[in-house]
Amino acid sequence: MDLASWVGGAATVASTVSFAPQAWKVIRTRRTEDISVRSYSVTVTAFACWLVYGLLLGKWPIIVSNIVCLAFSSFILVMAMLPRRQREAIASVAGAPPADQAEEAQKSA
């Protein structure tokens, strides 16, 4: 495997993993007030374009990494745009305790 493949692999892992903490924080805290909808709209658009680019080239590393990034960033964007009640319902389905219980757990830890 050449250096370019290693660097590309590292970029893929870093890009895909970078959204997981934010997505989990949104699920856990149910707070999205500090998330920029404009910024995430641009990010989602960029990942969608990268995905199409990868599909046009038939390059699986580009396709797979951008599917994951698009999914995470789209989830964060949608959660930021939803009313609190719907965010609560989605977070509950994802297995996170209600926000007040999560805050109490953090305080006691």
GUZAZA-100349 format. One record per residue: residue number from 1; residue in three letters; x, y negated, z of N, C-alpha, C, O, CB in turn. Coordinates in nm, 3 decimals, always signed. Glycine has a CB too. Example, Ala and Ser with C-alpha at 12.3 -4.5 7.8 and 13.67 -1.06 7.14 Angstrom:
// GUZAZA-100349
1_ALA_+1.319_+0.569_+0.780_+1.230_+0.450_+0.780_+1.320_+0.330_+0.780_+1.424_+0.332_+0.846_+1.131_+0.447_+0.905
2_SER_+1.285_+0.225_+0.708_+1.367_+0.106_+0.714_+1.290_-0.003_+0.787_+1.341_-0.114_+0.804_+1.408_+0.060_+0.572
***
This chain:
// GUZAZA-100349
1_MET_+0.086_+0.118_+0.000_+0.000_+0.000_+0.000_+0.090_-0.124_+0.000_+0.185_-0.132_+0.078_-0.097_+0.000_+0.123
2_ASP_+0.060_-0.218_-0.087_+0.143_-0.338_-0.099_+0.104_-0.445_+0.003_+0.002_-0.433_+0.071_+0.133_-0.394_-0.240
3_LEU_+0.186_-0.548_+0.013_+0.165_-0.656_+0.110_+0.031_-0.726_+0.089_-0.037_-0.760_+0.186_+0.279_-0.757_+0.101
4_ALA_-0.007_-0.748_-0.036_-0.134_-0.817_-0.065_-0.253_-0.737_-0.010_-0.348_-0.796_+0.042_-0.150_-0.837_-0.218
5_SER_-0.247_-0.606_-0.020_-0.355_-0.523_+0.034_-0.362_-0.532_+0.185_-0.471_-0.537_+0.243_-0.336_-0.377_-0.008
6_TRP_-0.247_-0.535_+0.251_-0.244_-0.548_+0.397_-0.300_-0.683_+0.441_-0.379_-0.691_+0.535_-0.100_-0.531_+0.451
7_VAL_-0.258_-0.788_+0.373_-0.307_-0.923_+0.407_-0.457_-0.932_+0.380_-0.531_-0.988_+0.461_-0.232_-1.031_+0.325
8_GLY_-0.502_-0.877_+0.269_-0.645_-0.875_+0.238_-0.724_-0.796_+0.341_-0.834_-0.836_+0.380_-0.669_-0.817_+0.100
9_GLY_-0.669_-0.684_+0.384_-0.735_-0.605_+0.487_-0.745_-0.678_+0.619_-0.848_-0.675_+0.685_-0.662_-0.475_+0.508
10_ALA_-0.637_-0.745_+0.656_-0.638_-0.823_+0.780_-0.740_-0.938_+0.772_-0.810_-0.966_+0.868_-0.497_-0.880_+0.810
11_ALA_-0.747_-1.003_+0.657_-0.844_-1.112_+0.638_-0.987_-1.058_+0.646_-1.074_-1.123_+0.703_-0.821_-1.182_+0.502
12_THR_-1.009_-0.942_+0.589_-1.141_-0.880_+0.594_-1.184_-0.852_+0.737_-1.295_-0.885_+0.777_-1.143_-0.751_+0.513
13_VAL_-1.094_-0.790_+0.813_-1.127_-0.758_+0.952_-1.151_-0.885_+1.032_-1.250_-0.894_+1.105_-1.014_-0.675_+1.016
14_ALA_-1.063_-0.984_+1.018_-1.078_-1.108_+1.093_-1.208_-1.180_+1.057_-1.278_-1.231_+1.145_-0.958_-1.200_+1.068
15_SER_-1.240_-1.184_+0.929_-1.362_-1.253_+0.886_-1.487_-1.185_+0.939_-1.578_-1.251_+0.990_-1.369_-1.259_+0.734
16_THR_-1.492_-1.054_+0.927_-1.613_-0.984_+0.969_-1.630_-0.985_+1.120_-1.741_-1.000_+1.170_-1.611_-0.842_+0.918
17_VAL_-1.521_-0.968_+1.192_-1.527_-0.963_+1.338_-1.555_-1.101_+1.398_-1.610_-1.111_+1.507_-1.397_-0.907_+1.395
18_SER_-1.517_-1.207_+1.328_-1.529_-1.342_+1.384_-1.673_-1.383_+1.415_-1.695_-1.467_+1.501_-1.469_-1.441_+1.290
19_PHE_-1.771_-1.326_+1.346_-1.910_-1.364_+1.369_-1.978_-1.283_+1.478_-2.081_-1.324_+1.531_-1.987_-1.350_+1.241
20_ALA_-1.922_-1.170_+1.512_-1.985_-1.082_+1.611_-2.000_-1.149_+1.748_-2.108_-1.139_+1.807_-1.904_-0.954_+1.626
21_PRO_-1.897_-1.216_+1.802_-1.916_-1.280_+1.933_-2.027_-1.386_+1.935_-2.102_-1.395_+2.032_-1.786_-1.343_+1.978
22_GLN_-2.037_-1.464_+1.828_-2.142_-1.567_+1.823_-2.279_-1.502_+1.815_-2.372_-1.546_+1.882_-2.120_-1.661_+1.703
23_ALA_-2.292_-1.399_+1.734_-2.421_-1.330_+1.722_-2.461_-1.269_+1.856_-2.576_-1.280_+1.897_-2.414_-1.220_+1.613
24_TRP_-2.365_-1.205_+1.925_-2.397_-1.145_+2.054_-2.432_-1.252_+2.158_-2.520_-1.231_+2.240_-2.279_-1.060_+2.104
25_LYS_-2.363_-1.366_+2.153_-2.394_-1.474_+2.247_-2.535_-1.527_+2.225_-2.606_-1.558_+2.320_-2.291_-1.588_+2.233
26_VAL_-2.575_-1.538_+2.099_-2.712_-1.583_+2.069_-2.813_-1.483_+2.123_-2.915_-1.521_+2.180_-2.732_-1.602_+1.916
27_ILE_-2.784_-1.353_+2.106_-2.875_-1.251_+2.157_-2.879_-1.256_+2.309_-2.987_-1.252_+2.369_-2.831_-1.111_+2.110
28_ARG_-2.763_-1.265_+2.371_-2.755_-1.259_+2.517_-2.815_-1.382_+2.584_-2.891_-1.369_+2.680_-2.610_-1.243_+2.560
29_THR_-2.781_-1.502_+2.534_-2.827_-1.625_+2.600_-2.956_-1.680_+2.542_-3.027_-1.756_+2.607_-2.720_-1.730_+2.590
30_ARG_-2.986_-1.640_+2.418_-3.103_-1.689_+2.344_-3.095_-1.840_+2.319_-3.196_-1.905_+2.291_-3.231_-1.656_+2.421
31_ARG_-2.976_-1.894_+2.329_-2.955_-2.037_+2.307_-2.892_-2.060_+2.170_-2.795_-1.993_+2.133_-2.866_-2.098_+2.419
32_THR_-2.948_-2.153_+2.097_-2.893_-2.187_+1.965_-2.885_-2.338_+1.945_-2.855_-2.385_+1.835_-2.979_-2.124_+1.855
33_GLU_-2.910_-2.412_+2.050_-2.915_-2.558_+2.037_-2.784_-2.618_+1.987_-2.786_-2.721_+1.919_-2.951_-2.620_+2.169
34_ASP_-2.673_-2.557_+2.017_-2.543_-2.612_+1.978_-2.493_-2.560_+1.844_-2.382_-2.592_+1.803_-2.442_-2.582_+2.083
35_ILE_-2.573_-2.480_+1.776_-2.534_-2.425_+1.647_-2.582_-2.519_+1.537_-2.698_-2.559_+1.534_-2.591_-2.282_+1.627
36_SER_-2.492_-2.552_+1.447_-2.526_-2.640_+1.335_-2.595_-2.560_+1.225_-2.534_-2.474_+1.162_-2.400_-2.711_+1.281
37_VAL_-2.722_-2.591_+1.202_-2.797_-2.523_+1.097_-2.736_-2.557_+0.960_-2.729_-2.471_+0.873_-2.948_-2.564_+1.101
38_ARG_-2.694_-2.680_+0.941_-2.632_-2.720_+0.813_-2.504_-2.641_+0.788_-2.481_-2.591_+0.678_-2.601_-2.871_+0.813
39_SER_-2.422_-2.630_+0.891_-2.296_-2.558_+0.876_-2.320_-2.411_+0.844_-2.257_-2.355_+0.754_-2.213_-2.571_+1.003
40_TYR_-2.411_-2.348_+0.916_-2.439_-2.207_+0.890_-2.510_-2.188_+0.757_-2.496_-2.083_+0.695_-2.523_-2.148_+1.003
41_SER_-2.586_-2.287_+0.711_-2.648_-2.278_+0.578_-2.540_-2.274_+0.470_-2.549_-2.196_+0.375_-2.743_-2.398_+0.554
42_VAL_-2.439_-2.357_+0.485_-2.327_-2.357_+0.390_-2.250_-2.225_+0.399_-2.211_-2.169_+0.296_-2.232_-2.477_+0.416
43_THR_-2.229_-2.176_+0.520_-2.157_-2.051_+0.540_-2.231_-1.934_+0.476_-2.171_-1.851_+0.407_-2.135_-2.024_+0.690
44_VAL_-2.362_-1.927_+0.498_-2.443_-1.820_+0.438_-2.437_-1.829_+0.285_-2.423_-1.727_+0.218_-2.590_-1.829_+0.487
45_THR_-2.447_-1.949_+0.232_-2.438_-1.968_+0.087_-2.302_-1.922_+0.035_-2.294_-1.856_-0.069_-2.462_-2.115_+0.050
46_ALA_-2.197_-1.956_+0.106_-2.062_-1.915_+0.064_-2.048_-1.763_+0.063_-1.995_-1.707_-0.033_-1.957_-1.977_+0.157
47_PHE_-2.096_-1.697_+0.168_-2.086_-1.550_+0.171_-2.172_-1.486_+0.063_-2.133_-1.384_+0.006_-2.128_-1.497_+0.308
48_ALA_-2.287_-1.544_+0.034_-2.371_-1.492_-0.074_-2.298_-1.504_-0.209_-2.301_-1.413_-0.291_-2.507_-1.567_-0.079
49_CYS_-2.232_-1.618_-0.230_-2.155_-1.637_-0.353_-2.037_-1.540_-0.361_-2.012_-1.482_-0.467_-2.105_-1.781_-0.363
50_TRP_-1.965_-1.522_-0.249_-1.854_-1.426_-0.246_-1.904_-1.285_-0.274_-1.836_-1.207_-0.341_-1.782_-1.431_-0.111
51_LEU_-2.020_-1.251_-0.222_-2.077_-1.120_-0.247_-2.107_-1.100_-0.395_-2.072_-0.997_-0.452_-2.205_-1.100_-0.164
52_VAL_-2.170_-1.198_-0.458_-2.199_-1.189_-0.601_-2.068_-1.180_-0.680_-2.057_-1.102_-0.775_-2.282_-1.313_-0.648
53_TYR_-1.970_-1.258_-0.641_-1.838_-1.254_-0.705_-1.779_-1.114_-0.696_-1.730_-1.060_-0.796_-1.743_-1.357_-0.639
54_GLY_-1.783_-1.055_-0.578_-1.732_-0.919_-0.560_-1.808_-0.818_-0.644_-1.749_-0.727_-0.702_-1.739_-0.879_-0.414
55_LEU_-1.941_-0.835_-0.650_-2.022_-0.745_-0.732_-1.987_-0.758_-0.881_-1.977_-0.658_-0.953_-2.172_-0.774_-0.711
56_LEU_-1.968_-0.881_-0.926_-1.933_-0.903_-1.066_-1.798_-0.842_-1.101_-1.778_-0.791_-1.211_-1.932_-1.052_-1.098
57_LEU_-1.705_-0.847_-1.006_-1.573_-0.788_-1.028_-1.569_-0.638_-0.999_-1.478_-0.568_-1.041_-1.470_-0.858_-0.943
58_GLY_-1.669_-0.591_-0.925_-1.671_-0.451_-0.885_-1.564_-0.419_-0.780_-1.513_-0.308_-0.776_-1.650_-0.362_-1.006
59_LYS_-1.531_-0.516_-0.697_-1.426_-0.501_-0.595_-1.490_-0.471_-0.460_-1.543_-0.561_-0.395_-1.338_-0.628_-0.586
60_TRP_-1.485_-0.345_-0.419_-1.550_-0.300_-0.296_-1.503_-0.371_-0.170_-1.586_-0.399_-0.084_-1.530_-0.155_-0.280
61_PRO_-1.374_-0.402_-0.154_-1.334_-0.474_-0.032_-1.404_-0.611_-0.020_-1.444_-0.651_+0.089_-1.182_-0.494_-0.029
62_ILE_-1.418_-0.681_-0.131_-1.486_-0.810_-0.130_-1.635_-0.790_-0.103_-1.696_-0.866_-0.028_-1.465_-0.885_-0.265
63_ILE_-1.692_-0.689_-0.163_-1.835_-0.662_-0.148_-1.869_-0.627_-0.003_-1.958_-0.687_+0.057_-1.879_-0.548_-0.242
64_VAL_-1.798_-0.530_+0.052_-1.831_-0.481_+0.187_-1.809_-0.589_+0.292_-1.895_-0.611_+0.377_-1.746_-0.358_+0.221
65_SER_-1.694_-0.657_+0.286_-1.668_-0.758_+0.389_-1.769_-0.872_+0.383_-1.810_-0.924_+0.487_-1.527_-0.815_+0.372
66_ASN_-1.810_-0.909_+0.263_-1.906_-1.019_+0.253_-2.049_-0.977_+0.284_-2.130_-1.061_+0.323_-1.900_-1.079_+0.115
67_ILE_-2.080_-0.850_+0.268_-2.211_-0.802_+0.315_-2.218_-0.816_+0.467_-2.318_-0.864_+0.521_-2.235_-0.653_+0.271
68_VAL_-2.113_-0.774_+0.536_-2.110_-0.783_+0.682_-2.114_-0.928_+0.727_-2.193_-0.964_+0.815_-1.985_-0.712_+0.738
69_CYS_-2.030_-1.012_+0.668_-2.028_-1.154_+0.706_-2.161_-1.222_+0.675_-2.209_-1.304_+0.753_-1.914_-1.227_+0.632
70_LEU_-2.220_-1.188_+0.562_-2.349_-1.246_+0.525_-2.457_-1.204_+0.625_-2.541_-1.285_+0.663_-2.390_-1.204_+0.382
71_ALA_-2.453_-1.079_+0.667_-2.553_-1.031_+0.763_-2.540_-1.104_+0.897_-2.639_-1.154_+0.950_-2.539_-0.880_+0.785
72_PHE_-2.418_-1.111_+0.951_-2.397_-1.180_+1.079_-2.433_-1.328_+1.069_-2.506_-1.379_+1.154_-2.252_-1.164_+1.124
73_SER_-2.381_-1.396_+0.968_-2.406_-1.540_+0.959_-2.553_-1.571_+0.930_-2.606_-1.671_+0.978_-2.318_-1.602_+0.850
74_SER_-2.619_-1.485_+0.852_-2.763_-1.504_+0.827_-2.843_-1.484_+0.954_-2.937_-1.559_+0.981_-2.812_-1.407_+0.718
75_PHE_-2.806_-1.383_+1.033_-2.873_-1.360_+1.160_-2.861_-1.483_+1.250_-2.960_-1.528_+1.308_-2.816_-1.236_+1.231
76_ILE_-2.741_-1.538_+1.262_-2.718_-1.655_+1.347_-2.799_-1.774_+1.295_-2.860_-1.846_+1.373_-2.568_-1.690_+1.352
77_LEU_-2.799_-1.794_+1.163_-2.876_-1.904_+1.104_-3.024_-1.889_+1.130_-3.090_-1.985_+1.171_-2.851_-1.912_+0.953
78_VAL_-3.078_-1.771_+1.108_-3.221_-1.748_+1.131_-3.255_-1.770_+1.278_-3.356_-1.834_+1.309_-3.261_-1.605_+1.088
79_MET_-3.173_-1.718_+1.367_-3.198_-1.737_+1.510_-3.196_-1.885_+1.547_-3.275_-1.929_+1.631_-3.094_-1.660_+1.594
80_ALA_-3.108_-1.961_+1.485_-3.101_-2.105_+1.513_-3.224_-2.179_+1.463_-3.259_-2.284_+1.515_-2.975_-2.165_+1.450
81_MET_-3.289_-2.125_+1.362_-3.404_-2.192_+1.305_-3.537_-2.148_+1.368_-3.639_-2.216_+1.351_-3.408_-2.166_+1.156
82_LEU_-3.536_-2.037_+1.439_-3.660_-1.985_+1.498_-3.698_-2.059_+1.626_-3.611_-2.109_+1.698_-3.646_-1.837_+1.527
83_PRO_-3.828_-2.066_+1.655_-3.872_-2.118_+1.784_-3.824_-2.025_+1.897_-3.800_-1.906_+1.874_-4.027_-2.133_+1.787
84_ARG_-3.812_-2.078_+2.015_-3.760_-2.003_+2.131_-3.834_-1.871_+2.153_-3.770_-1.769_+2.180_-3.769_-2.089_+2.257
85_ARG_-3.965_-1.871_+2.143_-4.043_-1.749_+2.168_-4.001_-1.636_+2.074_-3.987_-1.521_+2.116_-4.195_-1.778_+2.152
86_GLN_-3.981_-1.668_+1.948_-3.940_-1.566_+1.852_-3.796_-1.521_+1.876_-3.764_-1.403_+1.858_-3.955_-1.618_+1.710
87_ARG_-3.708_-1.614_+1.916_-3.570_-1.576_+1.952_-3.572_-1.479_+2.068_-3.498_-1.380_+2.069_-3.485_-1.700_+1.988
88_GLU_-3.656_-1.507_+2.167_-3.668_-1.419_+2.284_-3.711_-1.279_+2.242_-3.654_-1.180_+2.289_-3.770_-1.477_+2.385
89_ALA_-3.809_-1.270_+2.152_-3.860_-1.140_+2.108_-3.752_-1.062_+2.034_-3.736_-0.942_+2.057_-3.983_-1.159_+2.018
90_ILE_-3.679_-1.127_+1.947_-3.573_-1.060_+1.872_-3.461_-1.014_+1.964_-3.411_-0.903_+1.950_-3.516_-1.151_+1.763
91_ALA_-3.422_-1.100_+2.058_-3.316_-1.064_+2.152_-3.358_-0.947_+2.239_-3.276_-0.861_+2.273_-3.279_-1.185_+2.240
92_SER_-3.484_-0.943_+2.276_-3.535_-0.831_+2.356_-3.528_-0.700_+2.279_-3.491_-0.596_+2.335_-3.679_-0.859_+2.400
93_VAL_-3.563_-0.705_+2.152_-3.554_-0.586_+2.068_-3.408_-0.540_+2.056_-3.381_-0.421_+2.048_-3.614_-0.614_+1.928
94_ALA_-3.316_-0.636_+2.054_-3.173_-0.604_+2.043_-3.116_-0.547_+2.173_-3.001_-0.504_+2.177_-3.094_-0.728_+2.002
95_GLY_-3.197_-0.548_+2.279_-3.155_-0.485_+2.404_-3.096_-0.579_+2.507_-3.050_-0.533_+2.612_-3.057_-0.382_+2.374
96_ALA_-3.095_-0.708_+2.482_-3.042_-0.802_+2.579_-3.150_-0.834_+2.682_-3.268_-0.845_+2.648_-2.992_-0.932_+2.508
97_PRO_-3.111_-0.850_+2.809_-3.210_-0.887_+2.911_-3.259_-1.029_+2.887_-3.193_-1.107_+2.818_-3.149_-0.874_+3.053
98_PRO_-3.375_-1.065_+2.943_-3.422_-1.203_+2.929_-3.316_-1.302_+2.978_-3.235_-1.269_+3.065_-3.553_-1.224_+3.008
99_ALA_-3.319_-1.421_+2.922_-3.215_-1.521_+2.948_-3.196_-1.547_+3.097_-3.082_-1.558_+3.143_-3.249_-1.650_+2.878
100_ASP_-3.304_-1.556_+3.174_-3.290_-1.585_+3.317_-3.220_-1.469_+3.389_-3.141_-1.494_+3.480_-3.427_-1.612_+3.380
101_GLN_-3.246_-1.346_+3.351_-3.178_-1.232_+3.411_-3.030_-1.229_+3.371_-2.945_-1.194_+3.452_-3.246_-1.101_+3.370
102_ALA_-3.001_-1.266_+3.246_-2.863_-1.268_+3.201_-2.783_-1.374_+3.277_-2.667_-1.351_+3.312_-2.857_-1.293_+3.050
103_GLU_-2.844_-1.490_+3.301_-2.776_-1.594_+3.377_-2.749_-1.550_+3.520_-2.641_-1.575_+3.573_-2.857_-1.723_+3.376
104_GLU_-2.846_-1.486_+3.583_-2.829_-1.437_+3.719_-2.719_-1.332_+3.726_-2.639_-1.331_+3.820_-2.960_-1.379_+3.771
105_ALA_-2.713_-1.245_+3.627_-2.609_-1.142_+3.623_-2.471_-1.204_+3.610_-2.375_-1.157_+3.671_-2.633_-1.045_+3.507
106_GLN_-2.460_-1.311_+3.530_-2.332_-1.379_+3.513_-2.290_-1.449_+3.642_-2.172_-1.448_+3.677_-2.339_-1.479_+3.398
107_LYS_-2.385_-1.510_+3.712_-2.353_-1.581_+3.835_-2.305_-1.485_+3.944_-2.216_-1.518_+4.022_-2.474_-1.659_+3.884
108_SER_-2.365_-1.366_+3.948_-2.328_-1.272_+4.053_-2.201_-1.193_+4.021_-2.147_-1.125_+4.108_-2.443_-1.176_+4.077
109_ALA_-2.155_-1.202_+3.898_-2.034_-1.127_+3.859_-1.907_-1.198_+3.898_-1.797_-1.148_+3.872_-2.032_-1.103_+3.709
***
